Amino acid sequence: MHRRSRIGQVAAVALFVVAAVGALGAHHSFAVFDHSQTVTVTGTVTKYQWTNPHGFIEMDYRGADGKTKQYTIELTSINMLSRAGWTSRSVKAGDMAKAIVAPLLSGEPGGLLLEITLADGKVLTPPVPAIGSFTRTPEKELK
């Protein structure tokens, strides 16, 4: 019986290690975002996802050609956001907002949220680890 108990403990520890390694492998770093500049996206929130492993905000903005374009903004984990005072109702679809983001290095329409200002003037800052590694540049409206 003692031997079975020991095998069960070893199996449980092994399962935990495999799960932890898998979770670490699934998580990405902030290396996909440009740390040397920021862009400003002003428009309408179309979706606010309060999900794991990261929250997201989808925004529509008017491009230089006058057409509506979509921008995907990644947030930190909802656990971190909650500790910083954010809730699942902090941002709502239909909100007008101005977001300061570190854009994706790939040039795709997306980035990491560094700050968002809602129409009522409320400023929300997500708890981005090592936020000081992102250079805030003069506001450059996304076109």
N, C-alpha and C positions, 0 to 999 in steps of 0.2 A: 504494500500500500504506500509506503514511504517513497519507493522508487517512482510510482505513478504520479504522486503528488509533485515530485521534483521535475519529472518530464513535463507535466502540465504547466509548471511555473516557467520552465525554459521555453516552451512553446508560446506562452503568453508574451514573454519578453521579446521573442523573435518576431512575433506578429506585430507588436508595438513598433519595433525598429523598422520593419518593412513599411508599415503605414506612415511613420514619420519621414522616412526617406522619400517615399512617394509624394507626400505633401510638399516637401521641400523642392523636389524636382518640378512640381507643377507650378510653383510660384516663380514669378519672374522678378527681376530687379528693376530699378528705375533707369537702367542703361539704355532702354529703347527711346527715352525722351531726351530732347535737346536741352542740355544744361547751360548753354551759352546765350539763349535768348528766350523771350516770352512773346506771345501774341495775345491780342484781346479779341474775344468773340462776344459780340453784342447781338442779342436776339431773343427768341422765345424758347423756353424749356418745353420740349415735346415729351420727354420721359425722364423720370428720376427713379433709378433702380436701387433699392435698398437691399442688396444681395451680397452674398459671399462668393468668392473671396474678396471682391472689391465692389464698391458702389459705382454707378455710372450716371452721368447726365447726358442726355441727347439734346442738342440745341439746333434750331433752325436760325439761319442768319441770311441776310441779303448779300449776295456776291456782287462784285464789280459790274457784272453783266446784267444785274437787276433780278437775277433768278434766285430762288430760295435754295440754299444749300444746307446740308446737315453736317454737324460736327459732334464727334463722340468724345466725351471728357471722362477720364478715369479718376476715381477717388481712391482713397486708402480703404482699408477694411472697415466694415461697419462697426466692429468692436472698437477700433481706434476712434472712429468718428463719434460713437456714443460717448466715449470717455471725454471727448472734447466738446460735448454738449449738442451735437447734431442728433436729429431724430429722423424717423421715416417720413415726417411731415415738414422738414426744414425747407425743402424745395418742392414745388408742385408743378405739374404739367400746366402750361399756360402762363407761368410766371415770366415776366420780362426780366432779363438779367444781363450783366456784363461779367464775363469770366476772364481771368488772367490765367493762361495755361503755358506749360512747357510743351511745345509741339513734339509730335513723333518725329524721330530722325528719318523715317522712311518717306516723309512728305505726305503721307495719307492724312485725311482730315480728322485728326484726333490729337489728344494730348493729356497731360496730367494737370489736374486742377491745383492751382496755388492760392487762388482767392476768387470769390464770387460776390458780386454786389447785386442785391435784389432791387426791384423798382422802388421799394419804400426806403431805400438807403441802407438797409441792414447788410453788413459785410460778414461773410462767413469764410473762415480760413480753415482748411482741413489740416489735420496733424500729419504733414508729410515728413517722414524721417529724413534727416539731413537736408532740410529745406534750404539751408544756407548754401548748398552746392548748386542751386539753381540761380543763375544770374537774371535779375529782373531788369529788363531793358525798357526804354521809354515806350509808352503805349503805341502799339502798331496794330491798327484795326485789321482784322482778317478780311480779305476781299475774295 
